Each structure stands twice: as C-alpha cells, then as structure tokens.
Amino acid sequence: MGKRTGTGSLNGAETGMDHSMTPQRLGVDRLVLALLIGVSAWLSLVLVRGPGELSAIWIGNGLLAGWLLSRSTRLWPGYVAVGFLADFLAHVLTGDPATYAAAIGISNVIEVLIVAGFVRWRVPDVGDPRTWVRLGGIATGSTLVACAVSGILAATIVATLKDGSFLRGLFSWYAAHVVGMVIFATTTLVVHREGLRPVVVSGKLGSFVGVMLLLAVVATTVFFFRYPLLFLAYPPLLLGAVRHGFAGVAVGVMLLAVIGSVATAMGYGPLWSIEGIGASGRIALLQLYIAGGCLMTIPVALAMGERRQLTARVRDSERRYKLLADYSHDVVVRMRTDGERLYVSPSAKDMLGWDPDEMLGSRWNLVHPDDRERQAEAMADVISSGQARTDVYRVRHKDGHYVWVEAAVQPIPSADRKGEFDIIYANRDVSSRVAAEEALEESRRELERLVRIDTLTGLANRRQFEERMSLALQRLQRHGHPLALIYLDVDHFKGINDTHGHDVGDQILCAFAQRLRENVRAIDLPARIGGDEFVVIVEDAAVPDAAETIASKLIEATGRPVPVNGTALKITTSIGIAYAHVPVDARTLMSIADAALYGAKKAGRNTYCVKPLGGPLEC
C-alpha cells in the first residue's frame, strides 16, 4: 500500500466495471477472492509450529484490502463476508476452534476495513496521479495503525484462548500483517488495474520469469542450508526491483516469505542454527529478514517507477513537440548560437522553397542584408537576457525573392553542451500582413497629404498654410527673422464664372496656381485659402524687397492670356503685401495683408501694395 501504480481515474474504472458485472460474474469474482484468501491463509497456518503461533507474513488481508479498493464501496459487504468466511474456514481446517477462528477473522476484517475505509475516505480516486504522494502517506499511516489495532485484538485472543504470550503475539502479528498489507494490497491493485501489462507490454516477461527463478533458486539454497548466507538472496531481489519495479518486489518478497517459511517450518536453514530462541523467535527473525528486503527494495522500486514515468513524460513531450513542429505551418528551426541549424521543420519547403535537409548544419545567412544587423542584435539580446522576443525581417526564398517573416525567438538549454544555449525560431510568413501594413501606411500618407493639399490646384490648403504661418511667427519671435505675407486674388473672377461657367473658372484657377508656383522660390509657401484667394509666405532677410520682386513677377506672369476651350482669356491679379520685422500674431498680419490687397484694388487692380507693420501703405 506504500506505492501508487497505474494512471487514470480508478473511480471511473470501478463504476464501469460494477455496471458491467453481472450477478454471475460478481459471484465468480468473490469466489476467486475467497479461494485466494483461504488457500494463502491455510498455507501460512500449516507452516506454523506450535499452538498459538502466527505466520511470518500474512497475505489474505492485503488481498482483501486491494480487492475492496478496486471495487465500488456499495459492493464491499459481500466481499468482506466471503473474505471473513474463507479466513474462518482456513483456521478451522488447520485445527483451530471455531470461537478462536471467528475472533481472529474479526480482527482481520477490522484491519482491512480501517485501511480500505480510510484510504477511500481520504483519497476517493486512487487512480489520479495528482494524489500519489498523498496516497502513499495515507496508506502507510493507515496500515501501521490498522495492524496495531488488529494486533492488539489478536494478541489478546491468543493470550486468552491459547495461553500464548501477549507481547510475542503482538509483535509477530504486527510484522507479518504490515509486510503482507504493504506488498499484497498494492500488488492486488496493480493486477486489477493493469494485469500483466507492465511486464508483458514492455517485452520483459521472459526477463521477469528469469529473475524470479534466480531468486527462487538462491532463496532455496540459502534457506535449506545451515550456513548463514541469507544475504545472498538480497541481490536477486534488488535486481527484480530495479528491472521490474514493484512487480519484482511483490513477487520476490512473496517467494522469500514462502520459501523461508517452508524451510523454517521444516527445520532447515540458518535460522535453526540459532539456539534458545524457539520457533516463535525464528519466525520473528524471518519476519525481520523479510522486512529488511522490503525496506531495501521498495524505495528502489519507487525510484525506478518515478524514473520510468519521467522518461515516459520526456519521451511523450519530445514526440508531441516533434509532431507539432513537423505539422505546423510555421517554420520551426533549432540552431546553435553560431548559426548551425540542428532541426528545420518540413514547412520550410512550403514557405521558403528549401528542403529541410538542405538547411541542416549550414551557417549561411538567409536574412536580407538590410535586416542582418538588426537580426544579429536581436539574437544577442535573447542570448544575454534569456528572454524570448519577436522580430519581423526578410528571409531569402530559394528562388531568390524575399519573404517577410515574424520570428518568435526562444533560448533553450543545449541538449549536448552543458551550460550553453540553443535558439528556437518559430517563423511565420507575414508577407501579406506587411504588404497590407505598407499599403495602409501609404494610404495614411496620401490621406494626410490630401488633408494638407488643395485638391483643385495642388497648392497647400488653409490647414497647411496656418501650420506654416504658426512656425514662421515662432521663428520671428525667437530669432527676429523678418516675415512677409503676400495676399492675392484673381481680378473680376466672379464675372468669369458668371460668363463662362464654373468649369472655365476652375481652369483659370489652376492656371493661376501654376503660374504662382512657377514664380515663387522653393523656400516660399504658396497656398489657396478659398475661392480665388491665394497667399504666399516669404521668410528671409531681404523682405520686403523679395516679396515685391515676387509680386512683380506674378503680375507679369498672370498677364499672359490663358487658353480655355479654344479661346484666350486674359486675367489680372491684385496683390497685398504685409511685412513684419517684430513679433506679431497671425490675425494681425493677415489683416494687414488684406488691407494692402484692398489698397491695390482701389489703385486700379493689376498692381500690388505694401504695408509694413505699423507703417503707411505704399502702392
């Protein structure tokens, strides 16, 4: 009972088994249990010498406890009844009075119910791997308590009914029952859940039989000779624990107990060479010998079981990892820090055109030259920090073009170089996403351009003009850079619209904007702020001379006829220039430029006027 075996939910297995068990099968199951308990009890009893003597190892209680924990609690009364009856008959058939047999049988039943009941109460699902450690402690503790309770009852019965020694009976019962419960309750659970699969499926049945035969031969040899060579049986028992886990321990201890009990009962073996201890003393020594074998091999069996489970989990984890990597759409690459590829998933063929075998072991770089420095920095950061990161860069396809990939990079301990790391890349093709993002960015830039550009003329619109004006005024305030604002419109533009229509008016505006663009400097900003109204921001130290030069060129350029629908329309412009060499706000400067424009119109149009900040209007 000190070891958990098997996986899955035992409760679920019990429920299904109980439901599928017909009355006939239930009867056969109980009959098998009765035979096993009865035969094992009879063999143990016939090997005992003297009235009131107890067996070296008691098997029946372990069988019954394991049987109960493998069955639904509602079926327990029937199994307990047949177990008690089998135990009772075994004692009667070996010559014990019915009263004594019944009392001992009740003691055995109490022991079994304490162990099975407490385990079922505290660990309802003994098949859940998460309860293994807890189950081991609960089962061990309940076994020690249960055997002490039943031992006190049995020793009292022996002392009362057969005039035996209470202490000798207690110690003999306790040792025999603890060993029997630990070994056979767990073995019964294993057989009910797994059958012989732990041995047969692993292909070790032949080895198992061979080790047990070796143990039987060695045990027979050392127990039927008087030489003190009992230690020679321990190595084969330990071999069984190492190679076959708890199955080897259970069967091996049972062989030692049976062979040792038979030999000792028949007067053979090194235990009979000890004078003055009597039959009960020899049985006690045999129990100590068997308990020593348990103490030596059970921890080994537990450790080997845990090792096999760990190995199985690691193997399963590797299998699942390889399965996921092999069938993932992403390209999974495991490489050393120097670039040597140790594993490349098959999806590399679909994404990059390379067969995985072509990429293994190679250190040549597939990253786009423009991205290599950034990718190398990312790898160095992963190695130094030990933290995963994700980057996007281009990788060369076999046919020469580049594929955008999103690479999730994770450092992992190297499998063959202690203290070093390997790198796991999970590369996903994001070319479509990158293309969509670039298109979106281009659309954003275009939208931003459209928001700042006048769609008819292609000049800056009012929004861009106001942004540029704000910056120019800030430079004027901070650095004293003089500023001029040219404000102009198309003379008699309403008449052109009324006479020739808005389409012709739009053509005139476009032609006017083009001539305006051609006659300003690259550093100046021409803008359309509404209708036929245009402005030019002029920033340099030559103001207002520079602004007047631009105005003169504009008047001359706009005076040329504009060809429209087969005819030539002559247009003119009136221009107002505001000039500031000290800080001023935009509204004031605009108001001054508007006043200058009004002065040009009063002066007869097709001319310009200049009005400095705080100075007179000059036309």
RODORO-364100 format. One line per field, with one value per residue (C-alpha): z, x, y; residue in one letter. Coordinates in nm, 2 decimals. Example, Ala and Ser with C-alpha at 12.3 -4.5 7.8 and 13.67 -1.06 7.14 Angstrom:
c3 c(0.78, 0.71)
c1 c(1.23, 1.37)
c2 c(-0.45, -0.11)
type c(a, s)
% end
This chain:
c3 c(0.00, 0.00, -0.37, -0.63, -0.97, -1.28, -1.44, -1.50, -1.28, -1.07, -0.97, -1.34, -1.39, -1.09, -1.20, -1.55, -1.41, -1.15, -1.41, -1.65, -1.38, -1.40, -1.08, -1.23, -1.28, -0.94, -0.78, -0.97, -0.86, -0.50, -0.53, -0.67, -0.38, -0.13, -0.28, -0.27, 0.09, 0.20, 0.03, 0.14, 0.50, 0.51, 0.37, 0.62, 0.91, 0.83, 0.83, 1.18, 1.46, 1.80, 1.93, 1.91, 1.67, 1.39, 1.03, 0.92, 0.65, 0.63, 0.27, 0.30, 0.44, 0.17, -0.09, 0.06, 0.10, -0.26, -0.38, -0.19, -0.32, -0.68, -0.63, -0.56, -0.19, -0.23, -0.31, 0.00, 0.23, 0.00, -0.04, 0.33, 0.41, 0.17, 0.30, 0.66, 0.57, 0.38, 0.67, 0.92, 0.73, 0.69, 1.07, 1.13, 0.88, 1.04, 1.38, 1.55, 1.75, 1.58, 1.86, 1.81, 1.43, 1.44, 1.67, 1.46, 1.15, 1.30, 1.39, 1.02, 0.89, 1.13, 1.00, 0.64, 0.69, 0.87, 0.58, 0.29, 0.45, 0.55, 0.20, 0.02, 0.25, 0.22, -0.15, -0.33, -0.67, -0.61, -0.99, -1.01, -1.05, -0.85, -0.54, -0.55, -0.28, -0.06, -0.11, -0.01, 0.32, 0.40, 0.30, 0.51, 0.81, 0.80, 0.76, 1.06, 1.27, 1.15, 1.21, 1.56, 1.64, 1.49, 1.65, 2.00, 1.94, 1.81, 2.07, 2.34, 2.18, 2.16, 2.52, 2.64, 2.43, 2.38, 2.67, 2.44, 2.51, 2.45, 2.35, 2.14, 1.96, 1.91, 1.76, 1.54, 1.42, 1.36, 1.15, 0.94, 0.87, 0.79, 0.53, 0.39, 0.36, 0.21, -0.05, -0.14, -0.12, -0.37, -0.59, -0.60, -0.71, -0.98, -1.11, -1.11, -1.30, -1.53, -1.53, -1.66, -1.89, -1.71, -1.77, -2.09, -2.29, -2.22, -2.35, -2.02, -1.93, -2.00, -1.80, -1.52, -1.51, -1.52, -1.23, -1.02, -1.10, -1.00, -0.68, -0.60, -0.66, -0.44, -0.17, -0.17, -0.15, 0.14, 0.34, 0.31, 0.43, 0.77, 0.66, 0.74, 0.37, 0.38, 0.25, -0.09, -0.16, -0.14, -0.47, -0.69, -0.50, -0.57, -0.93, -0.96, -0.81, -1.05, -1.36, -1.29, -1.03, -0.77, -0.95, -0.89, -0.53, -0.47, -0.63, -0.49, -0.13, -0.16, -0.28, 0.00, 0.25, 0.12, 0.08, 0.41, 0.59, 0.44, 0.52, 0.87, 0.94, 0.83, 1.05, 0.78, 0.72, 0.92, 1.15, 1.31, 1.39, 1.65, 1.99, 2.26, 2.07, 1.99, 1.69, 1.76, 1.78, 1.44, 1.29, 1.43, 1.27, 0.94, 0.96, 1.02, 0.73, 0.50, 0.63, 0.56, 0.20, 0.18, 0.32, 0.08, -0.24, -0.21, -0.22, -0.52, -0.69, -0.62, -0.76, -1.07, -1.12, -1.09, -1.33, -1.59, -1.55, -1.60, -1.90, -2.05, -2.00, -2.16, -2.45, -2.49, -2.47, -2.74, -2.95, -2.92, -2.98, -3.30, -3.41, -3.36, -3.53, -3.82, -3.90, -3.81, -4.09, -3.92, -3.99, -3.67, -3.66, -3.38, -3.41, -3.22, -3.13, -3.41, -3.67, -3.72, -3.78, -3.58, -3.69, -3.96, -3.98, -4.31, -4.36, -4.48, -4.82, -4.85, -4.71, -4.84, -5.11, -4.92, -4.83, -4.45, -4.53, -4.74, -4.44, -4.17, -4.04, -4.27, -4.13, -4.44, -4.37, -4.54, -4.38, -4.61, -4.60, -4.47, -4.18, -4.08, -3.83, -3.65, -3.65, -3.51, -3.23, -3.16, -3.12, -2.90, -2.68, -2.65, -2.55, -2.30, -2.14, -2.16, -2.26, -2.57, -2.82, -3.16, -3.46, -3.82, -4.10, -4.45, -4.54, -4.88, -5.07, -5.27, -5.60, -5.48, -5.37, -5.00, -4.77, -4.47, -4.15, -3.80, -3.59, -3.22, -3.07, -2.75, -2.59, -2.45, -2.28, -2.52, -2.53, -2.57, -2.44, -2.07, -1.96, -2.32, -2.51, -2.84, -3.01, -3.12, -3.41, -3.50, -3.83, -3.97, -4.32, -4.27, -4.63, -4.68, -4.35, -4.42, -4.77, -4.61, -4.35, -4.61, -4.82, -4.51, -4.44, -4.79, -4.77, -4.44, -4.60, -4.90, -4.68, -4.48, -4.80, -4.92, -4.59, -4.64, -5.01, -5.21, -5.44, -5.73, -5.77, -5.59, -5.37, -4.99, -4.84, -4.55, -4.29, -4.42, -4.45, -4.09, -3.97, -4.17, -4.06, -3.70, -3.74, -3.92, -3.65, -3.39, -3.57, -3.60, -3.22, -3.13, -3.38, -3.53, -3.88, -4.08, -4.25, -4.54, -4.63, -4.99, -5.03, -5.38, -5.59, -5.95, -6.06, -6.17, -6.11, -6.03, -6.38, -6.54, -6.35, -6.45, -6.81, -6.89, -6.62, -6.32, -6.53, -6.70, -6.37, -6.23, -6.53, -6.47, -6.10, -6.19, -6.45, -6.19, -5.93, -6.17, -6.26, -5.89, -5.82, -6.10, -5.98, -5.61, -5.46, -5.33, -4.97, -5.01, -4.95, -5.20, -5.08, -5.18, -4.88, -5.05, -5.38, -5.58, -5.28, -5.26, -5.02, -5.02, -4.71, -4.76, -4.50, -4.54, -4.46, -4.79, -4.71, -4.83, -5.14, -5.20, -5.16, -5.41, -5.66, -5.64, -5.67, -5.98, -6.15, -6.06, -6.22, -6.53, -6.55, -6.49, -6.76, -7.03, -7.18, -7.06, -7.34, -7.25, -7.48, -7.79, -7.67, -7.48, -7.16, -7.01, -6.64, -6.39, -6.02, -5.73, -5.46, -5.10, -4.91, -4.53, -4.38, -4.01, -3.85, -3.49, -3.32, -3.44, -3.44, -3.75, -3.74, -3.73, -4.01, -4.22, -4.16, -4.27, -4.59, -4.66, -4.62, -4.86, -5.11, -5.08, -5.15, -5.47, -5.59, -5.52, -5.71, -6.03, -5.99, -6.17, -5.92, -5.57, -5.25, -4.94, -4.58, -4.32, -3.96, -3.81, -4.13, -4.42, -4.73, -5.03, -5.39)
c1 c(0.00, 0.31, 0.31, 0.07, 0.05, -0.15, -0.30, -0.64, -0.94, -0.99, -1.34, -1.44, -1.29, -1.48, -1.81, -1.78, -1.67, -1.95, -2.21, -2.08, -2.05, -2.35, -2.45, -2.27, -1.95, -1.98, -2.02, -1.71, -1.51, -1.60, -1.53, -1.18, -1.11, -1.23, -1.01, -0.70, -0.76, -0.84, -0.55, -0.30, -0.43, -0.42, -0.06, 0.05, -0.11, 0.01, 0.37, 0.33, 0.47, 0.30, -0.03, -0.10, 0.19, 0.14, 0.26, 0.58, 0.38, 0.00, -0.12, -0.50, -0.56, -0.36, -0.56, -0.89, -0.78, -0.66, -0.98, -1.20, -1.01, -1.06, -1.44, -1.73, -1.79, -2.15, -2.01, -1.79, -2.02, -2.03, -1.65, -1.59, -1.83, -1.66, -1.31, -1.42, -1.57, -1.25, -1.03, -1.26, -1.26, -0.88, -0.83, -1.09, -0.94, -0.60, -0.74, -0.83, -1.16, -1.45, -1.45, -1.08, -1.12, -1.41, -1.23, -0.92, -1.13, -1.30, -0.96, -0.85, -1.17, -1.13, -0.77, -0.88, -1.17, -0.95, -0.70, -0.95, -1.21, -0.96, -0.79, -1.13, -1.24, -0.93, -0.84, -1.16, -0.98, -0.67, -0.60, -0.54, -0.17, -0.20, -0.29, 0.01, 0.22, -0.07, -0.20, 0.14, 0.14, -0.22, -0.20, 0.12, -0.02, -0.35, -0.16, 0.05, -0.25, -0.47, -0.21, -0.16, -0.53, -0.58, -0.25, -0.37, -0.70, -0.53, -0.26, -0.54, -0.73, -0.41, -0.32, -0.68, -0.78, -0.44, -0.23, 0.02, 0.24, 0.07, 0.38, 0.52, 0.18, 0.15, 0.50, 0.46, 0.12, 0.22, 0.53, 0.35, 0.05, 0.24, 0.45, 0.16, -0.06, 0.22, 0.31, -0.01, -0.27, -0.06, 0.00, -0.37, -0.44, -0.18, -0.32, -0.68, -0.59, -0.31, -0.30, 0.04, 0.07, 0.35, 0.56, 0.41, 0.37, 0.72, 0.85, 1.01, 0.80, 1.10, 1.33, 1.08, 1.04, 1.42, 1.49, 1.22, 1.36, 1.71, 1.57, 1.38, 1.70, 1.91, 1.65, 1.60, 1.98, 2.03, 1.72, 1.78, 2.14, 2.26, 2.53, 2.45, 2.42, 2.08, 2.22, 2.28, 1.91, 1.90, 2.09, 1.84, 1.56, 1.72, 1.77, 1.39, 1.32, 1.55, 1.44, 1.07, 0.97, 0.71, 0.60, 0.95, 0.94, 0.60, 0.67, 1.02, 0.92, 0.64, 0.89, 1.13, 0.84, 0.71, 1.05, 1.17, 0.85, 0.86, 1.23, 1.20, 0.88, 1.06, 1.36, 1.61, 1.82, 2.04, 1.76, 1.76, 2.13, 2.04, 2.00, 1.75, 1.50, 1.23, 1.00, 0.84, 1.19, 1.28, 0.96, 1.04, 1.38, 1.23, 0.99, 1.28, 1.46, 1.16, 1.10, 1.47, 1.41, 1.11, 1.30, 1.58, 1.38, 1.06, 1.24, 1.43, 1.11, 0.96, 1.26, 1.27, 0.89, 0.93, 1.23, 1.03, 0.74, 0.97, 1.13, 0.79, 0.68, 1.00, 0.96, 0.60, 0.69, 0.95, 0.71, 0.44, 0.69, 0.82, 0.46, 0.36, 0.68, 0.65, 0.29, 0.30, 0.25, 0.52, 0.89, 1.04, 1.42, 1.65, 2.00, 2.32, 2.42, 2.68, 2.40, 2.44, 2.09, 2.01, 1.65, 1.43, 1.06, 0.92, 0.71, 1.03, 0.97, 0.63, 0.74, 1.09, 1.13, 1.42, 1.42, 1.49, 1.79, 1.94, 1.93, 2.06, 2.41, 2.45, 2.56, 2.49, 2.27, 1.93, 1.84, 1.81, 2.13, 1.94, 1.80, 2.11, 2.25, 1.91, 1.85, 2.20, 2.13, 1.80, 1.98, 2.25, 1.98, 1.79, 2.11, 2.23, 1.89, 1.75, 1.41, 1.21, 1.13, 0.96, 1.10, 1.00, 1.25, 1.31, 1.44, 1.55, 1.34, 1.52, 1.42, 1.58, 1.29, 1.25, 0.97, 0.87, 0.86, 0.77, 1.02, 0.94, 1.29, 1.33, 1.66, 1.66, 1.93, 2.15, 2.10, 2.46, 2.66, 2.63, 2.58, 2.52, 2.20, 2.04, 1.79, 1.44, 1.29, 0.92, 0.89, 0.56, 0.51, 0.37, 0.44, 0.06, 0.04, 0.35, 0.21, -0.12, 0.05, 0.26, -0.05, -0.22, 0.07, 0.08, -0.29, -0.23, 0.04, -0.18, -0.47, -0.25, -0.13, -0.48, -0.58, -0.30, -0.33, -0.59, -0.74, -0.81, -0.49, -0.24, -0.12, -0.11, -0.46, -0.56, -0.47, -0.11, -0.09, -0.19, 0.06, 0.34, 0.24, 0.25, 0.60, 0.72, 0.58, 0.76, 1.09, 1.02, 0.96, 1.26, 1.52, 1.39, 1.37, 1.15, 0.84, 0.62, 0.28, 0.16, -0.22, -0.36, -0.67, -0.79, -0.94, -1.31, -1.32, -1.69, -1.76, -1.55, -1.76, -2.09, -1.99, -1.80, -1.92, -1.76, -1.56, -1.38, -1.34, -1.17, -0.93, -0.84, -0.77, -0.55, -0.36, -0.32, -0.19, 0.06, 0.20, 0.20, 0.40, 0.65, 0.72, 0.80, 1.11, 1.15, 1.16, 0.83, 0.49, 0.21, -0.14, -0.50, -0.71, -1.05, -1.23, -0.99, -0.79, -0.42, -0.13, 0.25, 0.46, 0.80, 1.07, 1.42, 1.63, 1.56, 1.20, 1.01, 1.23, 1.20, 0.82, 0.80, 1.01, 0.78, 0.47, 0.61, 0.68, 0.33, 0.17, 0.37, 0.31, -0.07, -0.10, -0.04, -0.37, -0.50, -0.61, -0.96, -1.18, -1.02, -1.02, -0.77, -0.88, -0.67, -0.67, -0.50, -0.43, -0.42, -0.17, -0.13, 0.19, 0.22, 0.56, 0.67, 1.01, 0.89, 0.67, 0.31, 0.01, -0.13, -0.47, -0.30, -0.06, -0.34, -0.55, -0.26, -0.22, -0.59, -0.58, -0.29, -0.49, -0.78, -0.55, -0.42, -0.78, -0.85, -0.54, -0.69, -0.61, -0.33, -0.08, 0.05, 0.07, 0.29, 0.21, 0.47, 0.36, 0.29, 0.38, 0.20, 0.05, 0.27, 0.14)
c2 c(0.00, 0.23, 0.27, 0.40, 0.24, 0.29, 0.60, 0.74, 0.76, 0.44, 0.56, 0.58, 0.23, 0.10, 0.24, 0.09, -0.24, -0.25, -0.18, -0.44, -0.71, -0.95, -1.14, -1.44, -1.25, -1.09, -1.44, -1.57, -1.26, -1.32, -1.69, -1.62, -1.38, -1.65, -1.91, -1.68, -1.58, -1.93, -2.10, -1.84, -1.85, -2.23, -2.24, -1.98, -2.17, -2.52, -2.39, -2.26, -2.49, -2.49, -2.37, -2.00, -1.94, -1.68, -1.67, -1.49, -1.30, -1.27, -1.24, -1.25, -0.91, -0.74, -0.93, -0.83, -0.46, -0.44, -0.60, -0.36, -0.05, -0.19, -0.22, 0.02, 0.08, -0.04, -0.39, -0.41, -0.60, -0.91, -0.91, -0.87, -1.15, -1.40, -1.29, -1.35, -1.69, -1.80, -1.69, -1.87, -2.20, -2.19, -2.17, -2.44, -2.67, -2.63, -2.74, -2.41, -2.40, -2.21, -1.95, -1.87, -1.88, -1.64, -1.40, -1.39, -1.35, -1.05, -0.90, -0.94, -0.78, -0.48, -0.43, -0.44, -0.21, 0.05, 0.05, 0.04, 0.27, 0.54, 0.54, 0.55, 0.84, 1.05, 0.96, 0.87, 0.85, 0.64, 0.65, 1.02, 1.08, 1.41, 1.21, 0.97, 1.13, 1.20, 0.84, 0.69, 0.87, 0.80, 0.43, 0.38, 0.56, 0.37, 0.04, 0.10, 0.20, -0.08, -0.35, -0.22, -0.23, -0.58, -0.69, -0.59, -0.77, -1.08, -1.09, -1.07, -1.35, -1.57, -1.49, -1.57, -1.87, -2.04, -1.92, -1.75, -1.46, -1.12, -0.93, -1.21, -1.25, -0.87, -0.83, -1.14, -1.04, -0.68, -0.76, -1.03, -0.81, -0.49, -0.66, -0.85, -0.54, -0.33, -0.59, -0.76, -0.48, -0.28, -0.59, -0.66, -0.30, -0.33, -0.66, -0.54, -0.22, -0.33, -0.71, -0.83, -0.53, -0.36, -0.67, -0.82, -0.50, -0.39, -0.72, -0.82, -1.12, -1.35, -1.14, -1.12, -1.50, -1.54, -1.31, -1.47, -1.82, -1.70, -1.56, -1.88, -2.09, -1.87, -1.85, -2.22, -2.27, -2.04, -2.14, -2.52, -2.50, -2.41, -2.17, -1.81, -1.69, -1.53, -1.21, -1.38, -1.37, -0.99, -0.92, -1.11, -0.94, -0.60, -0.69, -0.76, -0.42, -0.24, -0.42, -0.48, -0.22, -0.31, -0.63, -0.76, -0.65, -0.81, -1.14, -1.15, -1.09, -1.34, -1.60, -1.52, -1.55, -1.88, -2.04, -1.91, -2.02, -2.37, -2.42, -2.28, -2.49, -2.80, -2.73, -2.63, -2.32, -2.09, -1.98, -2.32, -2.29, -2.03, -2.19, -2.10, -1.88, -2.13, -2.15, -1.81, -1.65, -1.80, -1.67, -1.33, -1.34, -1.45, -1.15, -0.91, -1.07, -1.01, -0.66, -0.59, -0.70, -0.47, -0.17, -0.22, -0.28, -0.07, 0.26, 0.13, 0.03, 0.37, 0.55, 0.33, 0.38, 0.76, 0.74, 0.54, 0.79, 1.08, 0.92, 0.84, 1.21, 1.33, 1.09, 1.19, 1.56, 1.52, 1.33, 1.59, 1.87, 1.70, 1.63, 1.99, 2.11, 1.87, 1.96, 2.33, 2.58, 2.79, 2.71, 2.58, 2.60, 2.49, 2.63, 2.69, 3.04, 3.03, 2.98, 2.60, 2.46, 2.14, 2.10, 2.25, 2.16, 2.03, 2.35, 2.52, 2.37, 2.54, 2.88, 2.92, 2.65, 2.48, 2.11, 2.09, 1.87, 2.14, 2.38, 2.15, 2.22, 2.52, 2.85, 3.06, 3.36, 3.38, 3.71, 4.02, 4.22, 4.53, 4.33, 4.12, 4.37, 4.41, 4.03, 3.97, 4.23, 4.05, 3.71, 3.86, 4.02, 3.68, 3.50, 3.76, 3.82, 3.47, 3.62, 3.55, 3.82, 3.86, 4.04, 4.09, 4.07, 3.93, 3.58, 3.47, 3.22, 2.96, 3.12, 3.45, 3.67, 3.76, 3.66, 3.87, 3.65, 3.71, 3.52, 3.43, 3.35, 3.15, 3.04, 2.68, 2.48, 2.29, 1.92, 1.83, 2.13, 2.18, 2.55, 2.67, 2.76, 2.68, 2.90, 2.81, 3.01, 2.99, 3.17, 3.28, 3.42, 3.77, 3.90, 3.96, 4.14, 4.35, 4.44, 4.54, 4.75, 4.92, 4.99, 5.12, 5.35, 5.47, 5.54, 5.72, 5.94, 6.00, 6.09, 6.33, 6.48, 6.53, 6.69, 6.95, 7.00, 7.18, 6.92, 7.16, 7.34, 7.12, 7.40, 7.40, 7.44, 7.66, 7.40, 7.37, 7.75, 7.80, 7.54, 7.71, 8.05, 7.95, 7.82, 8.13, 8.36, 8.15, 8.19, 8.57, 8.59, 8.37, 8.48, 8.81, 8.67, 8.92, 8.79, 8.89, 8.77, 8.81, 8.81, 8.80, 8.71, 8.70, 9.02, 9.00, 8.63, 8.63, 8.77, 8.49, 8.23, 8.40, 8.45, 8.12, 7.89, 7.72, 7.47, 7.76, 7.92, 7.61, 7.61, 7.97, 7.90, 7.60, 7.81, 8.09, 7.85, 7.70, 8.05, 8.13, 7.81, 7.89, 8.24, 8.18, 8.04, 7.69, 7.81, 8.01, 7.85, 7.93, 7.83, 7.86, 7.96, 7.97, 8.07, 8.28, 8.39, 8.29, 8.36, 8.33, 8.31, 8.47, 8.42, 8.58, 8.88, 9.06, 9.12, 9.33, 9.35, 8.98, 8.99, 9.29, 9.10, 8.80, 9.03, 9.20, 8.86, 8.74, 9.04, 8.99, 8.61, 8.64, 8.90, 8.64, 8.51, 8.17, 7.94, 7.79, 7.59, 7.74, 8.10, 8.30, 8.47, 8.75, 8.77, 9.01, 8.99, 9.24, 9.18, 9.30, 9.26, 9.27, 9.30, 9.24, 9.25, 9.23, 8.97, 8.98, 8.74, 8.57, 8.75, 9.09, 9.01, 8.87, 9.18, 9.40, 9.19, 9.22, 9.60, 9.61, 9.40, 9.64, 9.93, 9.76, 9.72, 10.09, 10.17, 10.02, 9.65, 9.45, 9.60, 9.55, 9.75, 9.70, 9.78, 9.73, 9.66, 10.00, 10.18, 10.35, 10.18, 10.21, 10.12)
type c(m, g, k, r, t, g, t, g, s, l, n, g, a, e, t, g, m, d, h, s, m, t, p, q, r, l, g, v, d, r, l, v, l, a, l, l, i, g, v, s, a, w, l, s, l, v, l, v, r, g, p, g, e, l, s, a, i, w, i, g, n, g, l, l, a, g, w, l, l, s, r, s, t, r, l, w, p, g, y, v, a, v, g, f, l, a, d, f, l, a, h, v, l, t, g, d, p, a, t, y, a, a, a, i, g, i, s, n, v, i, e, v, l, i, v, a, g, f, v, r, w, r, v, p, d, v, g, d, p, r, t, w, v, r, l, g, g, i, a, t, g, s, t, l, v, a, c, a, v, s, g, i, l, a, a, t, i, v, a, t, l, k, d, g, s, f, l, r, g, l, f, s, w, y, a, a, h, v, v, g, m, v, i, f, a, t, t, t, l, v, v, h, r, e, g, l, r, p, v, v, v, s, g, k, l, g, s, f, v, g, v, m, l, l, l, a, v, v, a, t, t, v, f, f, f, r, y, p, l, l, f, l, a, y, p, p, l, l, l, g, a, v, r, h, g, f, a, g, v, a, v, g, v, m, l, l, a, v, i, g, s, v, a, t, a, m, g, y, g, p, l, w, s, i, e, g, i, g, a, s, g, r, i, a, l, l, q, l, y, i, a, g, g, c, l, m, t, i, p, v, a, l, a, m, g, e, r, r, q, l, t, a, r, v, r, d, s, e, r, r, y, k, l, l, a, d, y, s, h, d, v, v, v, r, m, r, t, d, g, e, r, l, y, v, s, p, s, a, k, d, m, l, g, w, d, p, d, e, m, l, g, s, r, w, n, l, v, h, p, d, d, r, e, r, q, a, e, a, m, a, d, v, i, s, s, g, q, a, r, t, d, v, y, r, v, r, h, k, d, g, h, y, v, w, v, e, a, a, v, q, p, i, p, s, a, d, r, k, g, e, f, d, i, i, y, a, n, r, d, v, s, s, r, v, a, a, e, e, a, l, e, e, s, r, r, e, l, e, r, l, v, r, i, d, t, l, t, g, l, a, n, r, r, q, f, e, e, r, m, s, l, a, l, q, r, l, q, r, h, g, h, p, l, a, l, i, y, l, d, v, d, h, f, k, g, i, n, d, t, h, g, h, d, v, g, d, q, i, l, c, a, f, a, q, r, l, r, e, n, v, r, a, i, d, l, p, a, r, i, g, g, d, e, f, v, v, i, v, e, d, a, a, v, p, d, a, a, e, t, i, a, s, k, l, i, e, a, t, g, r, p, v, p, v, n, g, t, a, l, k, i, t, t, s, i, g, i, a, y, a, h, v, p, v, d, a, r, t, l, m, s, i, a, d, a, a, l, y, g, a, k, k, a, g, r, n, t, y, c, v, k, p, l, g, g, p, l, e, c)
% end
